[in-house]
Amino acid sequence: MRKTFTLVGILLISISLTSFAGNYKLDQSKINAMMSDAQEVIAPSALDLGSLCSIPGTDAQLAEKDPIIAFLLTATAGVGIAGIHRLYLGTETMTFVVYLLTLGGCGIIQTVDAIMLLLVLIDDEKSIDPYLNNPEILMWKDQM
């Protein structure tokens, strides 16, 4: 094993010694020709970036939340404990922080969230609407 490392080390050193920057020559005429053929590109200013960074209205996005995705985000252990499913459902950031700091209420709140979202998937009469943009830590407390 020691012989292998020694041979690899010698090989790397020999390659690095042969690749000396002084061996390369620049042709100034080719550089000048390339620069004369180049086109000027104007980068957008910071004032113009507002239109690039615009976010569509959240009201339109809330109506399109898929309960399957919400359930999968909840049922995934690391993601559910972190409260990513609550961010997906449009909850305030503070609720996400509480989930993150308490690890999903020691996994209890996350488990109940998963069960409630599973019930939405199973029962056609139930809707995901009560869970959208719900600021409560226990998003299901009014549904029980």
Secondary structure, 3 states (H helix, E strand, C coil): CHHHHHHHHHHHHHHHHHCCHHHCCCCHHHHHHHHHHCCCCCCCCHHHHHCCCCCCCHHHHHCCCCHHHHHHHHHCHHHHHHCHHHHHCCCCHHHHHHHHHHHHHHCHHHHHHHHHHHHHHHCCCCCCHHHCCCCCCCCCCCCC
